[in-house]
């Protein structure tokens, strides 16, 4: 009984630590790989070097979501879907 509570409490603490330290580590890995990527490869991904620099700003909490939003904003198919009623 007590052990079960202890394990549940430990799981909550561990989940909080993973969330706190996991996101920044993932952001660093993504940004490091993209910074080493050439401009042509970034263009194939729908990104620019400026996007990568801006995603590295201290006020950006989730670099991956930031870059995905930038890409979606430029994607003509995505823009068409936003304007249409139905999008598949």
N, C-alpha and C positions, 0 to 999 in steps of 0.2 A: 504494500500500500504506500508506504513512505518512499520506497524505491521508485515506484511508478511516478509519483509526483516529482521526485528529483529528476528523473529522466525527461519528463515533459518540460520542466523548467530549463534543463540543460539544452534541450532541443530548441526552445524559444531563443535562448541566448546565442546558441550556435547559428541559428537562422539569421538573427540580427547582425552578427559578426560577418557572416557570408555576404549579406546585402551591403553592409557598410564598406567592407574591404574588397568585395568582388567586383562591383561596378567600376570603381576607379582603376583597378588593375586591367579590366577588360578595355576601358577607354584608352589606357596607355598602350596596350598591345595593338589595338585597331589603328590608333593615330600613328604609332611607330611604323607599322607596315605601310600605311597609306603615304606617309611622308617619304618613304623610300621608293615609292612607285613613281614611274615617269608620268609626264603630263598626258601622253597619249593613252596610257592605261587608265588613268583617272577619267579621261574623257569617255572611254568605253564604259566606265561605271556610271557615267552621268554626273561626274564631280569635277571640280577645278582645284588647283592648289590652294586658292583662296578659301574654298570651303574647308579644306583640311586645317588650314591655319586658324580659321575662325572657330572650328570645332574644338581646338585646343585651348580656347580662352578659359580662364578660371571660372567664369560664370556659367559655363555650359556643364550641366550635371550629367547628361547622357550623350556622349559624342556620337554614338551609333544612331540614336533617334534623330539627332540634329542633322546628320548627314543624309539619312533616309528622307527627312522632310525636305532638305534642299534638292535632292534628286527628284523627288515627286513633284516639287514645284516647277521644275524645268521639263519634266517628261510630257510631251504633247499628248500621248494617250491618256495619261493621268488627268491632264487638264480637260480633255474631252469628256472623260467620265464625270468629272465634277460638274460640268455644264449640262450633261444629259440627265434624263430622268432615270433611265435604266443603264446599268453598267455591269458587264459580265466579267 
